[in-house]
Amino acid sequence: MDLVLMVLTAGVLGTIVMDMLNLFFARIEMISKVEVNMIGRMAVGWTRGRFCYGHPSEMEKVANEIIYGYITHYAIGVVLSIPYIIGWYLLIGGNPSLIWAIAYGIATTAASWFFVYPSMGLGVFGRKSPEGFRAVLSSLANHLFYGVGLTLGIALV
């Protein structure tokens, strides 16, 4: 039960920290804002058997896309916490280090570069994004933020 609580706490808190820091840095225009509505459209597309778009404009607006987006975004945050937590405790043990959590957070960037961006029609690394290289860096920063939140979540349990 403690492991389930740790996974849920770390995954949710990691995602909250990611979202809060994204909001702050997007407001001062250092990175791109996470577009939760696009995550919702992507997730609805998955339920309809559509896993890849040629361009983001191909994703049709759907009712409640923001709700679907948040559910998907936070579910992914929880699921991505599982390998880190289990791997840490099985291989290393003790209290997780902030350095390892940040490294893991950055490593999770691969999921957005090679799966989420192509699923949204932005191509690998988000190269078709109107944000250009900023999309690549924004994803990297957001997942670094996730790693920091992941550590906080584990420390709380």
CNS distance restraints for C-alpha pairs under 8 A (distance, minus, plus):
assign (resid   1 and name CA) (resid   5 and name CA) 6.28 0.50 0.50
assign (resid   2 and name CA) (resid   6 and name CA) 6.04 0.50 0.50
assign (resid   2 and name CA) (resid 157 and name CA) 7.96 0.50 0.50
assign (resid   3 and name CA) (resid   7 and name CA) 6.10 0.50 0.50
assign (resid   4 and name CA) (resid   8 and name CA) 6.15 0.50 0.50
assign (resid   5 and name CA) (resid   9 and name CA) 5.92 0.50 0.50
assign (resid   5 and name CA) (resid 157 and name CA) 7.40 0.50 0.50
assign (resid   6 and name CA) (resid  10 and name CA) 5.79 0.50 0.50
assign (resid   6 and name CA) (resid 153 and name CA) 7.24 0.50 0.50
assign (resid   6 and name CA) (resid 154 and name CA) 5.97 0.50 0.50
assign (resid   6 and name CA) (resid 157 and name CA) 5.87 0.50 0.50
assign (resid   7 and name CA) (resid  11 and name CA) 5.80 0.50 0.50
assign (resid   7 and name CA) (resid  78 and name CA) 6.31 0.50 0.50
assign (resid   7 and name CA) (resid  79 and name CA) 7.97 0.50 0.50
assign (resid   7 and name CA) (resid  81 and name CA) 5.94 0.50 0.50
assign (resid   7 and name CA) (resid  82 and name CA) 5.97 0.50 0.50
assign (resid   7 and name CA) (resid  85 and name CA) 7.08 0.50 0.50
assign (resid   7 and name CA) (resid 154 and name CA) 7.95 0.50 0.50
assign (resid   8 and name CA) (resid  12 and name CA) 5.95 0.50 0.50
assign (resid   8 and name CA) (resid  78 and name CA) 5.78 0.50 0.50
assign (resid   9 and name CA) (resid  13 and name CA) 5.84 0.50 0.50
assign (resid   9 and name CA) (resid 153 and name CA) 5.34 0.50 0.50
assign (resid   9 and name CA) (resid 154 and name CA) 7.11 0.50 0.50
assign (resid   9 and name CA) (resid 157 and name CA) 7.44 0.50 0.50
assign (resid  10 and name CA) (resid  14 and name CA) 5.68 0.50 0.50
assign (resid  10 and name CA) (resid  78 and name CA) 7.18 0.50 0.50
assign (resid  10 and name CA) (resid  81 and name CA) 6.55 0.50 0.50
assign (resid  10 and name CA) (resid 149 and name CA) 7.02 0.50 0.50
assign (resid  10 and name CA) (resid 150 and name CA) 4.75 0.50 0.50
assign (resid  10 and name CA) (resid 151 and name CA) 7.05 0.50 0.50
assign (resid  10 and name CA) (resid 152 and name CA) 7.09 0.50 0.50
assign (resid  10 and name CA) (resid 153 and name CA) 3.85 0.50 0.50
assign (resid  10 and name CA) (resid 154 and name CA) 5.32 0.50 0.50
assign (resid  11 and name CA) (resid  15 and name CA) 6.21 0.50 0.50
assign (resid  11 and name CA) (resid  74 and name CA) 7.39 0.50 0.50
assign (resid  11 and name CA) (resid  77 and name CA) 4.79 0.50 0.50
assign (resid  11 and name CA) (resid  78 and name CA) 3.77 0.50 0.50
assign (resid  11 and name CA) (resid  79 and name CA) 7.10 0.50 0.50
assign (resid  11 and name CA) (resid  80 and name CA) 7.08 0.50 0.50
assign (resid  11 and name CA) (resid  81 and name CA) 5.19 0.50 0.50
assign (resid  11 and name CA) (resid 150 and name CA) 6.26 0.50 0.50
assign (resid  11 and name CA) (resid 153 and name CA) 7.34 0.50 0.50
assign (resid  12 and name CA) (resid  16 and name CA) 6.15 0.50 0.50
assign (resid  12 and name CA) (resid  74 and name CA) 6.19 0.50 0.50
assign (resid  12 and name CA) (resid  77 and name CA) 6.30 0.50 0.50
assign (resid  12 and name CA) (resid  78 and name CA) 5.99 0.50 0.50
assign (resid  12 and name CA) (resid 153 and name CA) 7.87 0.50 0.50
assign (resid  13 and name CA) (resid  17 and name CA) 6.06 0.50 0.50
assign (resid  13 and name CA) (resid 149 and name CA) 5.49 0.50 0.50
assign (resid  13 and name CA) (resid 150 and name CA) 6.40 0.50 0.50
assign (resid  13 and name CA) (resid 152 and name CA) 7.32 0.50 0.50
assign (resid  13 and name CA) (resid 153 and name CA) 5.51 0.50 0.50
assign (resid  14 and name CA) (resid  18 and name CA) 6.14 0.50 0.50
assign (resid  14 and name CA) (resid  77 and name CA) 6.87 0.50 0.50
assign (resid  14 and name CA) (resid 145 and name CA) 7.41 0.50 0.50
assign (resid  14 and name CA) (resid 146 and name CA) 4.54 0.50 0.50
assign (resid  14 and name CA) (resid 147 and name CA) 6.41 0.50 0.50
assign (resid  14 and name CA) (resid 148 and name CA) 6.79 0.50 0.50
assign (resid  14 and name CA) (resid 149 and name CA) 3.64 0.50 0.50
assign (resid  14 and name CA) (resid 150 and name CA) 4.29 0.50 0.50
assign (resid  14 and name CA) (resid 151 and name CA) 7.63 0.50 0.50
assign (resid  14 and name CA) (resid 152 and name CA) 7.56 0.50 0.50
assign (resid  14 and name CA) (resid 153 and name CA) 6.72 0.50 0.50
assign (resid  15 and name CA) (resid  19 and name CA) 6.10 0.50 0.50
assign (resid  15 and name CA) (resid  73 and name CA) 7.76 0.50 0.50
assign (resid  15 and name CA) (resid  74 and name CA) 6.24 0.50 0.50
assign (resid  15 and name CA) (resid  77 and name CA) 5.59 0.50 0.50
assign (resid  15 and name CA) (resid 146 and name CA) 5.70 0.50 0.50
assign (resid  15 and name CA) (resid 149 and name CA) 6.93 0.50 0.50
assign (resid  15 and name CA) (resid 150 and name CA) 7.96 0.50 0.50
assign (resid  16 and name CA) (resid  20 and name CA) 6.07 0.50 0.50
assign (resid  16 and name CA) (resid 146 and name CA) 7.97 0.50 0.50
assign (resid  16 and name CA) (resid 149 and name CA) 7.34 0.50 0.50
assign (resid  17 and name CA) (resid  21 and name CA) 6.02 0.50 0.50
assign (resid  17 and name CA) (resid 145 and name CA) 6.26 0.50 0.50
assign (resid  17 and name CA) (resid 146 and name CA) 6.23 0.50 0.50
assign (resid  17 and name CA) (resid 148 and name CA) 7.49 0.50 0.50
assign (resid  17 and name CA) (resid 149 and name CA) 5.14 0.50 0.50
assign (resid  18 and name CA) (resid  22 and name CA) 5.88 0.50 0.50
assign (resid  18 and name CA) (resid 142 and name CA) 5.54 0.50 0.50
assign (resid  18 and name CA) (resid 143 and name CA) 6.91 0.50 0.50
assign (resid  18 and name CA) (resid 144 and name CA) 7.93 0.50 0.50
assign (resid  18 and name CA) (resid 145 and name CA) 4.75 0.50 0.50
assign (resid  18 and name CA) (resid 146 and name CA) 4.76 0.50 0.50
assign (resid  18 and name CA) (resid 149 and name CA) 6.99 0.50 0.50
assign (resid  19 and name CA) (resid  23 and name CA) 6.05 0.50 0.50
assign (resid  19 and name CA) (resid  34 and name CA) 7.64 0.50 0.50
assign (resid  19 and name CA) (resid 142 and name CA) 7.76 0.50 0.50
assign (resid  20 and name CA) (resid  24 and name CA) 6.33 0.50 0.50
assign (resid  21 and name CA) (resid  25 and name CA) 6.07 0.50 0.50
assign (resid  21 and name CA) (resid 142 and name CA) 7.66 0.50 0.50
assign (resid  21 and name CA) (resid 145 and name CA) 6.82 0.50 0.50
assign (resid  22 and name CA) (resid  26 and name CA) 5.73 0.50 0.50
assign (resid  22 and name CA) (resid  31 and name CA) 7.36 0.50 0.50
assign (resid  22 and name CA) (resid  32 and name CA) 7.75 0.50 0.50
assign (resid  22 and name CA) (resid  33 and name CA) 6.22 0.50 0.50
assign (resid  22 and name CA) (resid  34 and name CA) 7.06 0.50 0.50
assign (resid  22 and name CA) (resid 142 and name CA) 6.26 0.50 0.50
assign (resid  23 and name CA) (resid  27 and name CA) 6.07 0.50 0.50
assign (resid  23 and name CA) (resid  33 and name CA) 6.42 0.50 0.50
assign (resid  24 and name CA) (resid  28 and name CA) 6.69 0.50 0.50
assign (resid  25 and name CA) (resid  29 and name CA) 6.16 0.50 0.50
assign (resid  25 and name CA) (resid  30 and name CA) 5.38 0.50 0.50
assign (resid  25 and name CA) (resid  31 and name CA) 5.88 0.50 0.50
assign (resid  26 and name CA) (resid  30 and name CA) 5.74 0.50 0.50
assign (resid  26 and name CA) (resid  31 and name CA) 4.94 0.50 0.50
assign (resid  26 and name CA) (resid  32 and name CA) 5.39 0.50 0.50
assign (resid  26 and name CA) (resid  33 and name CA) 5.17 0.50 0.50
assign (resid  31 and name CA) (resid 134 and name CA) 6.64 0.50 0.50
assign (resid  31 and name CA) (resid 135 and name CA) 7.68 0.50 0.50
assign (resid  31 and name CA) (resid 137 and name CA) 7.33 0.50 0.50
assign (resid  31 and name CA) (resid 138 and name CA) 4.95 0.50 0.50
assign (resid  31 and name CA) (resid 141 and name CA) 7.90 0.50 0.50
assign (resid  32 and name CA) (resid 131 and name CA) 7.59 0.50 0.50
assign (resid  32 and name CA) (resid 134 and name CA) 7.03 0.50 0.50
assign (resid  32 and name CA) (resid 135 and name CA) 6.57 0.50 0.50
assign (resid  32 and name CA) (resid 138 and name CA) 5.73 0.50 0.50
assign (resid  35 and name CA) (resid  39 and name CA) 6.74 0.50 0.50
assign (resid  36 and name CA) (resid  40 and name CA) 6.27 0.50 0.50
assign (resid  36 and name CA) (resid  65 and name CA) 7.95 0.50 0.50
assign (resid  36 and name CA) (resid  66 and name CA) 5.79 0.50 0.50
assign (resid  36 and name CA) (resid  69 and name CA) 4.93 0.50 0.50
assign (resid  36 and name CA) (resid  70 and name CA) 6.26 0.50 0.50
assign (resid  36 and name CA) (resid  73 and name CA) 7.58 0.50 0.50
assign (resid  37 and name CA) (resid  41 and name CA) 6.29 0.50 0.50
assign (resid  37 and name CA) (resid  65 and name CA) 5.21 0.50 0.50
assign (resid  37 and name CA) (resid  66 and name CA) 4.48 0.50 0.50
assign (resid  37 and name CA) (resid  67 and name CA) 7.96 0.50 0.50
assign (resid  37 and name CA) (resid  68 and name CA) 7.83 0.50 0.50
assign (resid  37 and name CA) (resid  69 and name CA) 5.56 0.50 0.50
assign (resid  38 and name CA) (resid  42 and name CA) 6.09 0.50 0.50
assign (resid  38 and name CA) (resid  65 and name CA) 7.52 0.50 0.50
assign (resid  38 and name CA) (resid  66 and name CA) 7.96 0.50 0.50
assign (resid  38 and name CA) (resid  69 and name CA) 6.99 0.50 0.50
assign (resid  38 and name CA) (resid 120 and name CA) 7.45 0.50 0.50
assign (resid  39 and name CA) (resid  43 and name CA) 6.11 0.50 0.50
assign (resid  39 and name CA) (resid  65 and name CA) 7.83 0.50 0.50
assign (resid  39 and name CA) (resid  66 and name CA) 7.91 0.50 0.50
assign (resid  39 and name CA) (resid  68 and name CA) 7.61 0.50 0.50
assign (resid  39 and name CA) (resid  69 and name CA) 4.67 0.50 0.50
assign (resid  39 and name CA) (resid  70 and name CA) 7.78 0.50 0.50
assign (resid  39 and name CA) (resid  72 and name CA) 7.15 0.50 0.50
assign (resid  39 and name CA) (resid  73 and name CA) 7.11 0.50 0.50
assign (resid  39 and name CA) (resid 120 and name CA) 7.97 0.50 0.50
assign (resid  40 and name CA) (resid  44 and name CA) 6.16 0.50 0.50
assign (resid  40 and name CA) (resid  64 and name CA) 7.96 0.50 0.50
assign (resid  40 and name CA) (resid  65 and name CA) 4.48 0.50 0.50
assign (resid  40 and name CA) (resid  66 and name CA) 5.75 0.50 0.50
assign (resid  40 and name CA) (resid  67 and name CA) 7.04 0.50 0.50
assign (resid  40 and name CA) (resid  68 and name CA) 4.56 0.50 0.50
assign (resid  40 and name CA) (resid  69 and name CA) 3.45 0.50 0.50
assign (resid  40 and name CA) (resid  70 and name CA) 7.23 0.50 0.50
assign (resid  40 and name CA) (resid  72 and name CA) 7.01 0.50 0.50
assign (resid  41 and name CA) (resid  45 and name CA) 6.10 0.50 0.50
assign (resid  41 and name CA) (resid  59 and name CA) 6.40 0.50 0.50
assign (resid  41 and name CA) (resid  60 and name CA) 7.02 0.50 0.50
assign (resid  41 and name CA) (resid  61 and name CA) 6.55 0.50 0.50
assign (resid  41 and name CA) (resid  62 and name CA) 6.40 0.50 0.50
assign (resid  41 and name CA) (resid  65 and name CA) 5.79 0.50 0.50
assign (resid  41 and name CA) (resid  68 and name CA) 7.74 0.50 0.50
assign (resid  41 and name CA) (resid  69 and name CA) 7.22 0.50 0.50
assign (resid  42 and name CA) (resid  46 and name CA) 6.33 0.50 0.50
assign (resid  42 and name CA) (resid  51 and name CA) 7.67 0.50 0.50
assign (resid  42 and name CA) (resid  59 and name CA) 7.29 0.50 0.50
assign (resid  42 and name CA) (resid 119 and name CA) 6.73 0.50 0.50
assign (resid  42 and name CA) (resid 120 and name CA) 6.04 0.50 0.50
assign (resid  43 and name CA) (resid  47 and name CA) 6.56 0.50 0.50
assign (resid  43 and name CA) (resid  68 and name CA) 7.04 0.50 0.50
assign (resid  43 and name CA) (resid  69 and name CA) 7.09 0.50 0.50
assign (resid  43 and name CA) (resid  72 and name CA) 6.80 0.50 0.50
assign (resid  44 and name CA) (resid  48 and name CA) 6.49 0.50 0.50
assign (resid  44 and name CA) (resid  62 and name CA) 7.80 0.50 0.50
assign (resid  44 and name CA) (resid  65 and name CA) 7.89 0.50 0.50
assign (resid  44 and name CA) (resid  68 and name CA) 7.48 0.50 0.50
assign (resid  45 and name CA) (resid  49 and name CA) 6.32 0.50 0.50
assign (resid  45 and name CA) (resid  50 and name CA) 4.88 0.50 0.50
assign (resid  45 and name CA) (resid  51 and name CA) 6.53 0.50 0.50
assign (resid  45 and name CA) (resid  59 and name CA) 7.73 0.50 0.50
assign (resid  46 and name CA) (resid  50 and name CA) 5.04 0.50 0.50
assign (resid  46 and name CA) (resid  51 and name CA) 5.28 0.50 0.50
assign (resid  51 and name CA) (resid 119 and name CA) 5.50 0.50 0.50
assign (resid  52 and name CA) (resid 118 and name CA) 6.08 0.50 0.50
assign (resid  52 and name CA) (resid 119 and name CA) 4.07 0.50 0.50
assign (resid  52 and name CA) (resid 120 and name CA) 6.39 0.50 0.50
assign (resid  52 and name CA) (resid 121 and name CA) 6.34 0.50 0.50
assign (resid  53 and name CA) (resid  58 and name CA) 6.44 0.50 0.50
assign (resid  53 and name CA) (resid  59 and name CA) 7.21 0.50 0.50
assign (resid  53 and name CA) (resid 118 and name CA) 7.01 0.50 0.50
assign (resid  53 and name CA) (resid 119 and name CA) 5.83 0.50 0.50
assign (resid  53 and name CA) (resid 120 and name CA) 5.72 0.50 0.50
assign (resid  53 and name CA) (resid 121 and name CA) 4.25 0.50 0.50
assign (resid  53 and name CA) (resid 122 and name CA) 7.99 0.50 0.50
assign (resid  54 and name CA) (resid  58 and name CA) 7.13 0.50 0.50
assign (resid  54 and name CA) (resid 120 and name CA) 7.93 0.50 0.50
assign (resid  54 and name CA) (resid 121 and name CA) 4.64 0.50 0.50
assign (resid  54 and name CA) (resid 122 and name CA) 7.51 0.50 0.50
assign (resid  54 and name CA) (resid 123 and name CA) 7.82 0.50 0.50
assign (resid  55 and name CA) (resid  59 and name CA) 7.80 0.50 0.50
assign (resid  55 and name CA) (resid 120 and name CA) 7.02 0.50 0.50
assign (resid  55 and name CA) (resid 121 and name CA) 4.02 0.50 0.50
assign (resid  55 and name CA) (resid 122 and name CA) 6.16 0.50 0.50
assign (resid  55 and name CA) (resid 128 and name CA) 7.85 0.50 0.50
assign (resid  56 and name CA) (resid 120 and name CA) 5.51 0.50 0.50
assign (resid  56 and name CA) (resid 121 and name CA) 4.75 0.50 0.50
assign (resid  56 and name CA) (resid 122 and name CA) 6.46 0.50 0.50
assign (resid  58 and name CA) (resid 121 and name CA) 7.83 0.50 0.50
assign (resid  59 and name CA) (resid 120 and name CA) 7.46 0.50 0.50
assign (resid  61 and name CA) (resid  65 and name CA) 7.25 0.50 0.50
assign (resid  64 and name CA) (resid  68 and name CA) 6.34 0.50 0.50
assign (resid  65 and name CA) (resid  69 and name CA) 5.84 0.50 0.50
assign (resid  66 and name CA) (resid  70 and name CA) 6.19 0.50 0.50
assign (resid  67 and name CA) (resid  71 and name CA) 6.23 0.50 0.50
assign (resid  68 and name CA) (resid  72 and name CA) 6.05 0.50 0.50
assign (resid  69 and name CA) (resid  73 and name CA) 5.89 0.50 0.50
assign (resid  70 and name CA) (resid  74 and name CA) 6.00 0.50 0.50
assign (resid  71 and name CA) (resid  75 and name CA) 5.97 0.50 0.50
assign (resid  72 and name CA) (resid  76 and name CA) 6.05 0.50 0.50
assign (resid  73 and name CA) (resid  77 and name CA) 6.34 0.50 0.50
assign (resid  74 and name CA) (resid  78 and name CA) 6.26 0.50 0.50
assign (resid  75 and name CA) (resid  79 and name CA) 6.15 0.50 0.50
assign (resid  76 and name CA) (resid  80 and name CA) 5.95 0.50 0.50
assign (resid  77 and name CA) (resid  81 and name CA) 6.38 0.50 0.50
assign (resid  78 and name CA) (resid  82 and name CA) 6.96 0.50 0.50
assign (resid  79 and name CA) (resid  83 and name CA) 7.98 0.50 0.50
assign (resid  80 and name CA) (resid  84 and name CA) 7.35 0.50 0.50
assign (resid  80 and name CA) (resid 108 and name CA) 7.54 0.50 0.50
assign (resid  81 and name CA) (resid  85 and name CA) 6.14 0.50 0.50
assign (resid  81 and name CA) (resid 150 and name CA) 7.18 0.50 0.50
assign (resid  82 and name CA) (resid  86 and name CA) 5.99 0.50 0.50
assign (resid  83 and name CA) (resid  87 and name CA) 5.54 0.50 0.50
assign (resid  84 and name CA) (resid  88 and name CA) 5.80 0.50 0.50
assign (resid  84 and name CA) (resid 101 and name CA) 7.84 0.50 0.50
assign (resid  84 and name CA) (resid 104 and name CA) 7.09 0.50 0.50
assign (resid  85 and name CA) (resid  89 and name CA) 6.23 0.50 0.50
assign (resid  86 and name CA) (resid  90 and name CA) 5.97 0.50 0.50
assign (resid  87 and name CA) (resid  91 and name CA) 5.71 0.50 0.50
assign (resid  87 and name CA) (resid  92 and name CA) 7.67 0.50 0.50
assign (resid  88 and name CA) (resid  92 and name CA) 5.25 0.50 0.50
assign (resid  88 and name CA) (resid  93 and name CA) 5.88 0.50 0.50
assign (resid  88 and name CA) (resid  96 and name CA) 6.99 0.50 0.50
assign (resid  89 and name CA) (resid  93 and name CA) 4.29 0.50 0.50
assign (resid  89 and name CA) (resid  94 and name CA) 7.00 0.50 0.50
assign (resid  95 and name CA) (resid 155 and name CA) 7.62 0.50 0.50
assign (resid  96 and name CA) (resid 100 and name CA) 7.10 0.50 0.50
assign (resid  96 and name CA) (resid 101 and name CA) 7.16 0.50 0.50
assign (resid  96 and name CA) (resid 151 and name CA) 6.82 0.50 0.50
assign (resid  96 and name CA) (resid 154 and name CA) 7.62 0.50 0.50
assign (resid  97 and name CA) (resid 101 and name CA) 6.34 0.50 0.50
assign (resid  97 and name CA) (resid 151 and name CA) 7.34 0.50 0.50
assign (resid  98 and name CA) (resid 102 and name CA) 6.06 0.50 0.50
assign (resid  98 and name CA) (resid 147 and name CA) 7.86 0.50 0.50
assign (resid  98 and name CA) (resid 148 and name CA) 6.70 0.50 0.50
assign (resid  98 and name CA) (resid 151 and name CA) 6.04 0.50 0.50
assign (resid  99 and name CA) (resid 103 and name CA) 6.12 0.50 0.50
assign (resid 100 and name CA) (resid 104 and name CA) 6.04 0.50 0.50
assign (resid 101 and name CA) (resid 105 and name CA) 5.98 0.50 0.50
assign (resid 101 and name CA) (resid 147 and name CA) 4.77 0.50 0.50
assign (resid 101 and name CA) (resid 148 and name CA) 6.41 0.50 0.50
assign (resid 101 and name CA) (resid 150 and name CA) 6.64 0.50 0.50
assign (resid 101 and name CA) (resid 151 and name CA) 5.94 0.50 0.50
assign (resid 102 and name CA) (resid 106 and name CA) 6.13 0.50 0.50
assign (resid 102 and name CA) (resid 144 and name CA) 5.39 0.50 0.50
assign (resid 102 and name CA) (resid 145 and name CA) 7.56 0.50 0.50
assign (resid 102 and name CA) (resid 146 and name CA) 7.67 0.50 0.50
assign (resid 102 and name CA) (resid 147 and name CA) 4.34 0.50 0.50
assign (resid 102 and name CA) (resid 148 and name CA) 5.79 0.50 0.50
assign (resid 103 and name CA) (resid 107 and name CA) 6.12 0.50 0.50
assign (resid 103 and name CA) (resid 144 and name CA) 7.41 0.50 0.50
assign (resid 103 and name CA) (resid 147 and name CA) 7.19 0.50 0.50
assign (resid 104 and name CA) (resid 108 and name CA) 6.26 0.50 0.50
assign (resid 104 and name CA) (resid 147 and name CA) 6.31 0.50 0.50
assign (resid 105 and name CA) (resid 109 and name CA) 7.01 0.50 0.50
assign (resid 105 and name CA) (resid 143 and name CA) 4.84 0.50 0.50
assign (resid 105 and name CA) (resid 144 and name CA) 4.93 0.50 0.50
assign (resid 105 and name CA) (resid 145 and name CA) 7.25 0.50 0.50
assign (resid 105 and name CA) (resid 146 and name CA) 5.61 0.50 0.50
assign (resid 105 and name CA) (resid 147 and name CA) 4.00 0.50 0.50
assign (resid 105 and name CA) (resid 148 and name CA) 7.62 0.50 0.50
assign (resid 106 and name CA) (resid 110 and name CA) 7.98 0.50 0.50
assign (resid 106 and name CA) (resid 140 and name CA) 6.00 0.50 0.50
assign (resid 106 and name CA) (resid 141 and name CA) 7.73 0.50 0.50
assign (resid 106 and name CA) (resid 143 and name CA) 5.22 0.50 0.50
assign (resid 106 and name CA) (resid 144 and name CA) 5.00 0.50 0.50
assign (resid 106 and name CA) (resid 147 and name CA) 7.16 0.50 0.50
assign (resid 107 and name CA) (resid 143 and name CA) 7.87 0.50 0.50
assign (resid 108 and name CA) (resid 112 and name CA) 7.49 0.50 0.50
assign (resid 108 and name CA) (resid 143 and name CA) 6.45 0.50 0.50
assign (resid 109 and name CA) (resid 113 and name CA) 6.24 0.50 0.50
assign (resid 109 and name CA) (resid 139 and name CA) 6.25 0.50 0.50
assign (resid 109 and name CA) (resid 140 and name CA) 5.69 0.50 0.50
assign (resid 109 and name CA) (resid 143 and name CA) 5.80 0.50 0.50
assign (resid 110 and name CA) (resid 114 and name CA) 5.78 0.50 0.50
assign (resid 110 and name CA) (resid 115 and name CA) 7.73 0.50 0.50
assign (resid 111 and name CA) (resid 115 and name CA) 5.32 0.50 0.50
assign (resid 111 and name CA) (resid 116 and name CA) 6.43 0.50 0.50
assign (resid 112 and name CA) (resid 116 and name CA) 4.44 0.50 0.50
assign (resid 112 and name CA) (resid 117 and name CA) 5.64 0.50 0.50
assign (resid 112 and name CA) (resid 125 and name CA) 7.66 0.50 0.50
assign (resid 112 and name CA) (resid 139 and name CA) 7.09 0.50 0.50
assign (resid 113 and name CA) (resid 117 and name CA) 5.62 0.50 0.50
assign (resid 113 and name CA) (resid 118 and name CA) 7.52 0.50 0.50
assign (resid 113 and name CA) (resid 124 and name CA) 5.52 0.50 0.50
assign (resid 113 and name CA) (resid 125 and name CA) 4.27 0.50 0.50
assign (resid 113 and name CA) (resid 126 and name CA) 6.45 0.50 0.50
assign (resid 113 and name CA) (resid 136 and name CA) 7.42 0.50 0.50
assign (resid 113 and name CA) (resid 139 and name CA) 7.80 0.50 0.50
assign (resid 114 and name CA) (resid 118 and name CA) 6.43 0.50 0.50
assign (resid 114 and name CA) (resid 123 and name CA) 7.98 0.50 0.50
assign (resid 114 and name CA) (resid 124 and name CA) 5.28 0.50 0.50
assign (resid 114 and name CA) (resid 125 and name CA) 6.52 0.50 0.50
assign (resid 115 and name CA) (resid 119 and name CA) 5.98 0.50 0.50
assign (resid 115 and name CA) (resid 124 and name CA) 7.67 0.50 0.50
assign (resid 116 and name CA) (resid 120 and name CA) 6.27 0.50 0.50
assign (resid 117 and name CA) (resid 121 and name CA) 6.40 0.50 0.50
assign (resid 117 and name CA) (resid 122 and name CA) 4.98 0.50 0.50
assign (resid 117 and name CA) (resid 123 and name CA) 5.66 0.50 0.50
assign (resid 117 and name CA) (resid 124 and name CA) 6.18 0.50 0.50
assign (resid 117 and name CA) (resid 125 and name CA) 6.64 0.50 0.50
assign (resid 117 and name CA) (resid 126 and name CA) 5.29 0.50 0.50
assign (resid 118 and name CA) (resid 122 and name CA) 5.26 0.50 0.50
assign (resid 118 and name CA) (resid 123 and name CA) 4.20 0.50 0.50
assign (resid 118 and name CA) (resid 124 and name CA) 5.52 0.50 0.50
assign (resid 118 and name CA) (resid 126 and name CA) 7.18 0.50 0.50
assign (resid 119 and name CA) (resid 123 and name CA) 7.75 0.50 0.50
assign (resid 121 and name CA) (resid 128 and name CA) 7.64 0.50 0.50
assign (resid 122 and name CA) (resid 126 and name CA) 4.67 0.50 0.50
assign (resid 122 and name CA) (resid 127 and name CA) 6.24 0.50 0.50
assign (resid 122 and name CA) (resid 128 and name CA) 4.70 0.50 0.50
assign (resid 122 and name CA) (resid 129 and name CA) 5.43 0.50 0.50
assign (resid 123 and name CA) (resid 127 and name CA) 5.69 0.50 0.50
assign (resid 123 and name CA) (resid 128 and name CA) 5.77 0.50 0.50
assign (resid 123 and name CA) (resid 129 and name CA) 8.00 0.50 0.50
assign (resid 125 and name CA) (resid 135 and name CA) 7.68 0.50 0.50
assign (resid 125 and name CA) (resid 136 and name CA) 5.79 0.50 0.50
assign (resid 126 and name CA) (resid 132 and name CA) 7.32 0.50 0.50
assign (resid 126 and name CA) (resid 133 and name CA) 7.92 0.50 0.50
assign (resid 126 and name CA) (resid 135 and name CA) 6.07 0.50 0.50
assign (resid 126 and name CA) (resid 136 and name CA) 6.36 0.50 0.50
assign (resid 127 and name CA) (resid 132 and name CA) 5.98 0.50 0.50
assign (resid 127 and name CA) (resid 133 and name CA) 7.06 0.50 0.50
assign (resid 127 and name CA) (resid 135 and name CA) 7.84 0.50 0.50
assign (resid 127 and name CA) (resid 136 and name CA) 7.91 0.50 0.50
assign (resid 128 and name CA) (resid 132 and name CA) 6.91 0.50 0.50
assign (resid 129 and name CA) (resid 135 and name CA) 6.77 0.50 0.50
assign (resid 131 and name CA) (resid 135 and name CA) 5.55 0.50 0.50
assign (resid 132 and name CA) (resid 136 and name CA) 7.59 0.50 0.50
assign (resid 133 and name CA) (resid 137 and name CA) 6.55 0.50 0.50
assign (resid 134 and name CA) (resid 138 and name CA) 5.84 0.50 0.50
assign (resid 135 and name CA) (resid 139 and name CA) 6.17 0.50 0.50
assign (resid 136 and name CA) (resid 140 and name CA) 6.40 0.50 0.50
assign (resid 137 and name CA) (resid 141 and name CA) 6.12 0.50 0.50
assign (resid 138 and name CA) (resid 142 and name CA) 6.04 0.50 0.50
assign (resid 139 and name CA) (resid 143 and name CA) 6.20 0.50 0.50
assign (resid 140 and name CA) (resid 144 and name CA) 6.23 0.50 0.50
assign (resid 141 and name CA) (resid 145 and name CA) 6.27 0.50 0.50
assign (resid 142 and name CA) (resid 146 and name CA) 6.27 0.50 0.50
assign (resid 143 and name CA) (resid 147 and name CA) 6.28 0.50 0.50
assign (resid 144 and name CA) (resid 148 and name CA) 6.57 0.50 0.50
assign (resid 145 and name CA) (resid 149 and name CA) 6.36 0.50 0.50
assign (resid 146 and name CA) (resid 150 and name CA) 6.01 0.50 0.50
assign (resid 147 and name CA) (resid 151 and name CA) 6.40 0.50 0.50
assign (resid 148 and name CA) (resid 152 and name CA) 6.50 0.50 0.50
assign (resid 149 and name CA) (resid 153 and name CA) 6.10 0.50 0.50
assign (resid 150 and name CA) (resid 154 and name CA) 6.27 0.50 0.50
assign (resid 151 and name CA) (resid 155 and name CA) 6.12 0.50 0.50
assign (resid 152 and name CA) (resid 156 and name CA) 6.28 0.50 0.50
assign (resid 153 and name CA) (resid 157 and name CA) 6.78 0.50 0.50
